[in-house]
């Protein structure tokens, strides 16, 4: 899955993609699932990770709304 497909899943809040990856927002320091109901971030502030553990080790914390862990 490339980053363009992942971004499309985030932008459309595709719940089917929620278990495939997580995305982290650099400006907030939070990582979420693709179907998270939070405000859609700017594309240039988003980093994608295959697993929540990877996002956590990069210094991000889990979202309290979608609970990606």
Secondary structure, DSSP 8 states (H G I E B T S, - for coil): --HHHHHHHHHTT-GGGTTT-EEEETTTTEEEETT--S----GGGEEEESSHHHHHHTT-EE-TTT---
